[in-house]
Amino acid sequence: MAELRVIIAGAGGRMGAANIRALVNHPGVVLHAALDRPGSSVIGRDAGTLAGLEALGIPVVESLDAALPGADAIIDFTAPAVSVALAQRAADTGLIHVIGTTGCTPEDDAAIAAAAGAGARIVKSGNFSLGMAVLSNLVEQAAAALADYDIEIVEMHHSRKVDAPSGSALILGEAAARGRAVSLEEKSVRVRDGHTGPREAGTIGFATLRGGTVVGDHSVIFAGPGERLELGHRAEDRSIFANGALRSALWARDQAPGLYTIADVLGLTQSSRTSS
């Protein structure tokens, strides 16, 4: 089978560089183009040297139209508005679109789902770590089995992260909510300050920590009478997200148009999706 020709969006960011490094060493894929926002200081620079590698002869471009011809997939860890626009282009072209962008609003997610319904093959996740996908599955099972235990989710990321709670923390919260057959929107507690009164039974709490260069630490605590179960994941290098994204792009090549998650890629769930 021919190699998958991949565009890396957000090539000038930390995840963009990690995606380029992982792609160069990953079988079955080839870097087709590197893309960044108009006016970025990295436009025109070689994608390889930008990622700390030898020159690849592929300059970073700002025009998606210039990058698209001949491409099979785009890997996108950018910003919500960019991901929505790229999803719409993926629907127009039948491109595989792997989205690792976090901080999307319900409206953003609805637009991305609509693009999947219009012909795009989209794999979207707040965390492309294989270990995190397995953790999410375990959290759902534990939430169902320990129905009366309090659930608290604690996450820490580097000081430059702009959204909170993290996309990964929300994935874990959704998993806990599925296990309890409740709505996370209705049961989540994001902030505690002042005289809050006793903890409301059945809620799912979030605690957000920021500092230093932490790639991503997540813990889910099930606190019950006389005992506490803690499930956790620690990301030590961004390459785990990049490798998961590449695996997802290769997997999506054989799928029908629709909206998928990393759990689908690993065969952990049968999530709902729009198919044409």
Secondary structure as GFF3:
##gff-version 3
##sequence-region A 1 276
A	DSSP	beta_strand	4	9	.	.	.	ID=ss1
A	DSSP	alpha_helix	14	24	.	.	.	ID=ss2
A	DSSP	beta_strand	29	35	.	.	.	ID=ss3
A	DSSP	alpha_helix	47	50	.	.	.	ID=ss4
A	DSSP	beta_strand	60	61	.	.	.	ID=ss5
A	DSSP	alpha_helix	64	67	.	.	.	ID=ss6
A	DSSP	beta_strand	73	76	.	.	.	ID=ss7
A	DSSP	alpha_helix	80	93	.	.	.	ID=ss8
A	DSSP	beta_strand	96	99	.	.	.	ID=ss9
A	DSSP	alpha_helix	106	117	.	.	.	ID=ss10
A	DSSP	beta_strand	121	124	.	.	.	ID=ss11
A	DSSP	alpha_helix	130	145	.	.	.	ID=ss12
A	DSSP	beta_strand	150	157	.	.	.	ID=ss13
A	DSSP	alpha_helix	167	180	.	.	.	ID=ss14
A	DSSP	alpha_helix	184	187	.	.	.	ID=ss15
A	DSSP	beta_strand	188	189	.	.	.	ID=ss16
A	DSSP	beta_strand	204	210	.	.	.	ID=ss17
A	DSSP	beta_strand	216	224	.	.	.	ID=ss18
A	DSSP	beta_strand	227	235	.	.	.	ID=ss19
A	DSSP	alpha_helix	239	252	.	.	.	ID=ss20
A	DSSP	beta_strand	258	260	.	.	.	ID=ss21
A	DSSP	alpha_helix	262	265	.	.	.	ID=ss22
###
